[in-house]
């Protein structure tokens, strides 16, 4: 009998397995894939996730796989063009966009090195439940007989179509319907310095260096335009890249290295991540639009939080259910601001006057631009960046005056609103 069985051995599952095994627990992780194995992904390992890889003594492995760092950032949203670097965060100052064939294999190897058992090519057929409590899994290897394994706790780390979540039917909350569709591909012969992000009318484009000298480009359109996009994937993709100007020109001078990958299946929701004998981590427990590229970092963060809770429960520092409830509370508190920011961005709403004033001010403030890039990567908390005091420091008195005047005039001209001056 194992202490923990984990369904899914990609970034969430292998990280959780590694951290638990390092604490001395007997861990089994299973996955239907054989590694190295590719999967649909943003690729982005943001600053907090890079810092965790460094803390886990794995960052050097990622770098030695010739994964290029991205320290310089260009952000062009049609209102302003910002260029700069990320702020240093816990000893790191670059983000990385590794291929998942490299990142997932690295993490699986780290889990095994820590003492976890990892079974590849293993399909889960059933979540075992006795008297309302999850007690294990039944599944089979490639061409093998069915086997059952039991554990004190079963973790679903098997993505947004989690078989564990399907079996336990967790509560869903903060749910927002899909807002965007996204597609990506890779290019060779495209010079790029660091990363680039572009916002155009109801379009978002990103370009980042990845392994083997390739550049990955990602584009997002509103969900309601999915069928229009699908009518000519390559033509619409290139037309979107052309809207960036120089990036489109460089892409057309290069060569597409692989097929287009994309989907409109981009839900947004939180799952209650624990119950009798089970827990959820990664996309099985929380998923949001990939437009901000936070998924890998969320998986690393939640793996740490979950392992901390499991260890507290197994070591009798507190009841396991109480510890897992703490995991949910910490996860939700840390996640909700970025979740709301992400879904707002993915809605492609027109820029507000506050955003226009902010970006105009950022063009002339390199320190604040670096802080803004830190917010996008999760190193600077969203509430900290958008705190009124911080925004006032960035936009100044004249900027705040523009915002207040716009709000005042909007109230006076909005149909159905009183036209008289507001009373003091």
C-alpha positions in Angstrom: 0.0 0.0 0.0 1.3 3.5 -0.9 1.0 6.7 1.1 -0.1 8.5 -2.1 -1.1 7.5 -5.6 -1.1 10.3 -8.2 -3.0 10.1 -11.5 -1.0 12.1 -14.0 2.7 12.7 -14.1 3.2 15.9 -16.0 4.1 19.2 -14.3 1.6 19.0 -11.5 1.8 15.3 -10.8 5.5 14.8 -11.2 6.2 17.9 -9.0 3.9 16.6 -6.3 5.4 13.1 -6.5 9.0 14.5 -6.3 8.2 16.7 -3.3 6.4 14.0 -1.4 9.2 11.4 -2.1 11.8 13.9 -0.9 9.9 13.9 2.4 10.2 10.1 2.6 6.6 9.1 1.5 5.9 6.1 -0.6 4.5 7.5 -3.8 3.2 6.0 -7.0 2.6 8.3 -10.0 0.9 6.9 -13.2 0.5 8.4 -16.6 -0.9 7.1 -19.9 2.0 8.8 -21.8 5.6 7.6 -22.2 8.1 10.4 -21.6 9.4 12.4 -23.3 5.9 13.2 -24.6 4.4 16.4 -25.9 1.2 18.1 -24.8 -0.7 21.2 -25.6 0.8 24.0 -23.5 1.6 27.7 -23.1 5.2 26.6 -22.5 5.7 29.6 -20.1 7.6 29.0 -16.9 7.1 32.4 -15.3 9.4 34.0 -12.7 7.8 32.4 -9.6 7.9 29.0 -11.3 11.6 29.5 -12.3 12.4 30.4 -8.7 10.8 27.1 -7.6 12.8 25.1 -10.1 15.9 26.8 -8.6 14.8 26.0 -5.1 14.1 22.4 -6.2 17.6 22.2 -7.7 16.3 21.6 -11.2 16.9 25.0 -12.9 20.4 24.0 -14.0 18.9 20.9 -15.7 16.5 23.1 -17.7 19.3 25.4 -18.7 21.6 22.6 -19.7 18.9 21.4 -22.1 19.6 24.6 -24.1 16.4 26.3 -23.0 17.0 30.0 -23.8 16.2 32.6 -21.1 13.9 35.5 -21.8 15.1 38.6 -19.9 14.1 41.4 -22.3 10.4 42.0 -22.9 8.6 44.1 -25.5 5.0 44.9 -24.9 3.0 46.7 -27.6 -0.7 47.0 -27.1 -1.5 49.6 -29.6 -1.7 52.3 -26.9 1.9 52.2 -25.9 5.2 50.3 -26.6 7.0 49.2 -23.4 10.4 47.6 -23.4 12.4 46.5 -20.4 13.3 43.6 -18.2 11.7 41.6 -15.5 12.4 42.5 -11.8 14.6 40.1 -9.9 12.5 37.6 -8.0 14.0 35.3 -5.4 17.3 35.1 -7.2 16.0 34.8 -10.8 15.5 37.4 -13.4 14.4 35.5 -16.5 11.5 33.3 -17.6 11.8 30.3 -19.9 9.6 28.6 -22.5 10.7 25.0 -22.7 9.2 22.4 -24.9 7.1 20.0 -22.8 9.0 17.1 -24.1 11.9 18.5 -22.1 10.2 20.0 -19.1 7.9 17.0 -18.3 10.7 14.4 -18.8 13.0 16.4 -16.5 10.3 16.5 -13.8 9.5 12.8 -14.2 13.2 12.0 -13.8 13.4 14.2 -10.7 10.4 12.3 -9.2 12.1 9.0 -9.8 15.4 10.2 -8.4 13.6 11.3 -5.3 12.3 7.8 -4.8 8.8 7.9 -6.3 7.6 5.1 -8.5 6.5 6.3 -11.9 4.6 4.0 -14.2 4.4 5.2 -17.8 2.0 3.9 -20.5 -0.5 3.2 -17.6 -4.2 4.0 -18.2 -6.5 4.5 -15.2 -9.7 2.6 -15.7 -11.5 3.3 -12.4 -11.2 5.2 -9.1 -11.7 2.8 -6.3 -14.2 4.0 -3.7 -15.2 2.2 -0.5 -17.9 3.5 1.9 -17.7 6.9 0.2 -14.0 7.2 0.5 -11.4 7.0 -2.3 -9.0 4.2 -1.5 -7.0 3.7 -4.8 -7.0 3.2 -8.5 -7.5 0.3 -11.0 -5.8 0.4 -14.3 -3.5 -1.3 -16.8 -0.2 -0.9 -18.5 0.3 -1.1 -22.2 -1.0 -4.6 -23.2 -1.0 -5.6 -19.6 -3.5 -7.1 -17.2 -5.7 -4.9 -14.9 -4.1 -4.1 -11.5 -5.5 -2.3 -8.4 -3.3 -0.2 -6.2 -4.4 1.4 -2.9 -3.2 4.4 -0.9 -4.0 6.6 2.0 -4.6 9.4 -0.4 -5.3 9.5 -4.2 -4.4 12.7 -6.1 -5.9 13.8 -9.4 -3.2 15.6 -11.4 -4.6 14.4 -14.7 -5.7 17.7 -16.2 -9.0 19.5 -16.9 -10.6 16.2 -18.0 -9.4 14.5 -14.8 -10.8 11.0 -14.3 -10.3 11.5 -10.5 -12.4 14.7 -10.6 -15.0 13.0 -12.7 -15.3 10.2 -10.1 -15.5 12.4 -7.0 -17.6 15.3 -8.6 -16.1 18.2 -6.7 -17.9 21.5 -6.2 -17.2 24.0 -9.0 -17.1 27.7 -8.2 -15.9 31.0 -9.7 -16.9 29.5 -13.0 -16.6 31.6 -16.2 -17.5 30.3 -19.6 -14.7 30.1 -22.3 -13.7 33.5 -23.4 -11.0 33.1 -26.0 -9.5 30.5 -28.4 -5.8 30.0 -28.8 -3.4 28.6 -31.4 0.4 28.3 -31.5 3.2 26.9 -33.7 7.0 27.1 -34.0 9.3 28.8 -36.4 12.9 28.4 -37.4 15.1 31.2 -38.8 13.3 33.9 -36.8 15.6 36.2 -34.8 14.1 37.3 -31.5 15.6 39.0 -28.4 13.7 37.9 -25.3 9.9 37.9 -25.5 7.3 40.0 -27.3 3.6 40.6 -26.6 1.2 42.5 -28.8 -2.4 43.6 -28.3 -4.4 44.5 -31.3 -8.1 45.0 -31.8 -9.6 41.8 -30.2 -6.4 40.0 -30.8 -3.4 39.0 -28.6 -0.1 37.8 -29.9 3.0 36.4 -28.1 6.4 35.3 -29.3 9.1 33.6 -27.2 12.3 31.7 -27.8 12.2 28.0 -27.1 14.5 24.9 -27.5 16.4 24.0 -30.7 16.6 27.6 -31.8 12.9 27.8 -32.5 10.5 30.6 -31.7 7.0 29.8 -30.5 4.2 32.2 -31.4 0.8 32.2 -29.7 -2.3 34.0 -30.9 -5.7 34.5 -29.2 -9.0 35.5 -30.7 -12.4 35.9 -29.0 -14.2 32.6 -28.6 -17.1 33.8 -30.8 -14.8 34.0 -33.8 -13.5 30.4 -33.5 -15.3 29.1 -36.5 -14.2 32.1 -38.6 -10.6 31.4 -37.6 -11.0 27.7 -38.4 -12.1 28.4 -41.9 -8.5 29.4 -42.8 -6.2 28.6 -40.0 -2.9 29.4 -41.7 -4.2 32.5 -43.5 -5.8 33.9 -40.3 -2.8 33.1 -38.2 -0.4 34.9 -40.6 -2.8 37.8 -40.9 -2.8 38.1 -37.1 1.0 38.1 -37.0 1.1 40.6 -39.8 -0.8 43.1 -37.5 2.3 43.3 -35.3 4.5 44.8 -38.1 8.1 43.7 -37.8 7.3 40.4 -36.1 5.1 39.4 -39.0 7.8 40.3 -41.4 10.4 38.2 -39.6 8.0 35.3 -39.3 7.4 35.3 -43.1 11.2 35.4 -43.7 11.5 32.3 -41.6 10.0 28.8 -41.9 7.2 27.1 -40.0 8.7 24.1 -38.2 5.6 22.3 -37.0 1.9 22.1 -37.3 -0.6 24.6 -35.8 -1.9 23.5 -32.4 -4.9 25.1 -30.8 -8.3 24.8 -29.2 -11.4 26.7 -28.1 -11.9 24.4 -25.1 -10.6 26.9 -22.6 -12.8 26.9 -19.5 -12.3 28.9 -16.3 -13.2 27.4 -12.9 -12.1 26.4 -9.5 -12.8 22.9 -8.1 -12.9 22.1 -4.4 -9.6 20.3 -4.3 -10.1 17.7 -1.6 -12.4 15.2 -0.1 -12.5 11.8 1.7 -9.3 10.1 0.5 -8.7 12.4 -2.5 -7.1 15.7 -3.6 -6.7 17.6 -6.8 -3.8 19.6 -8.1 -2.9 21.4 -11.4 -5.7 21.8 -14.0 -7.7 19.1 -12.3 -8.3 21.5 -9.5 -8.1 24.9 -11.1 -8.0 26.0 -14.7 -8.1 29.4 -16.4 -7.6 30.9 -19.8 -4.0 30.5 -21.0 -3.8 34.1 -22.2 -1.5 35.0 -19.3 0.5 31.8 -19.4 0.2 31.0 -15.7 -0.7 27.3 -15.9 2.7 25.8 -15.2 3.4 28.2 -12.4 0.0 27.5 -10.9 0.8 23.7 -11.0 4.2 24.2 -9.2 2.7 26.5 -6.6 -0.2 24.2 -5.8 2.0 21.2 -5.7 4.0 22.8 -2.9 0.9 23.9 -1.1 -0.7 20.4 -1.4 2.5 18.6 -0.2 2.7 20.9 2.8 -0.9 20.1 3.7 -0.4 16.3 3.2 2.7 16.3 5.3 1.0 18.2 8.1 -1.9 15.7 8.0 0.2 12.5 7.7 2.5 13.7 10.5 -0.5 14.4 12.8 0.4 18.1 13.1 -3.3 18.7 12.3 -6.2 16.6 11.0 -5.7 15.8 7.3 -9.1 17.3 6.3 -8.2 20.5 8.2 -4.8 20.7 6.5 -6.4 20.1 3.0 -9.0 22.8 3.7 -6.0 25.1 4.4 -4.5 24.1 1.1 -7.8 25.2 -0.6 -7.9 28.5 1.2 -4.3 29.4 0.5 -4.6 28.4 -3.2 -7.8 30.5 -3.7 -6.3 33.5 -1.9 -3.2 33.5 -4.0 -4.9 32.7 -7.2 -8.1 34.8 -7.3 -6.6 38.2 -8.3 -4.7 36.7 -11.2 -7.7 34.6 -12.2 -9.9 37.8 -12.4 -7.1 39.7 -14.3 -6.7 36.8 -16.7 -10.4 36.5 -17.5 -10.8 40.2 -17.9 -7.9 40.2 -20.4 -9.4 37.2 -22.2 -12.7 39.0 -22.6 -11.1 41.4 -25.1 -13.0 44.3 -23.5 -12.1 47.8 -24.9 -9.4 49.6 -23.1 -10.7 51.8 -20.3 -9.5 55.4 -19.8 -7.6 54.2 -16.7 -5.6 51.7 -18.9 -4.8 54.3 -21.5 -3.5 56.8 -18.9 -1.5 54.0 -17.2 0.2 52.8 -20.4 1.0 56.3 -21.5 2.7 56.9 -18.1 4.6 53.6 -18.1 6.3 54.5 -21.4 8.3 57.1 -19.4 9.0 55.1 -16.3 11.4 52.2 -16.6 11.1 51.1 -13.0 7.3 51.0 -13.2 7.5 49.2 -16.5 9.7 46.5 -14.9 7.1 46.3 -12.1 4.3 45.9 -14.7 6.2 43.0 -16.4 6.7 41.5 -12.9 2.9 41.6 -12.4 2.3 39.9 -15.8 4.6 37.0 -14.8 3.2 36.7 -11.2 6.2 38.0 -9.4 4.4 41.2 -8.3 1.0 40.5 -6.9 -1.8 41.9 -9.0 -3.4 43.8 -6.0 0.0 45.3 -5.2 0.5 46.7 -8.7 -3.1 48.0 -9.1 -3.2 49.5 -5.5 -4.4 53.1 -5.7 -1.3 54.4 -4.1 1.0 52.6 -6.6 -1.1 53.7 -9.6 -1.0 57.3 -8.3 2.8 57.1 -8.1 2.9 56.0 -11.8 0.4 58.2 -13.4 0.8 61.3 -11.2 -1.6 64.2 -10.5 -2.3 64.9 -14.2 -3.0 61.3 -15.0 -5.4 61.0 -12.0 -7.1 64.2 -13.1 -7.7 62.8 -16.6 -9.3 59.7 -15.1 -11.5 61.6 -12.7 -12.6 64.0 -15.5 -13.5 61.1 -17.8 -15.5 59.4 -15.0 -17.3 62.6 -14.2 -18.2 63.3 -17.9 -19.3 59.6 -18.4 -21.7 59.9 -15.5 -23.2 63.1 -16.9 -23.7 61.7 -20.4 -24.7 58.1 -19.7 -28.4 57.5 -20.6 -30.6 57.1 -17.6 -28.3 58.8 -15.2 -29.1 62.1 -13.5 -27.5 65.1 -15.3 -27.2 67.3 -12.3 -23.8 67.8 -10.6 -23.1 65.4 -7.8 -23.7 66.7 -4.3 -20.8 67.1 -1.9 
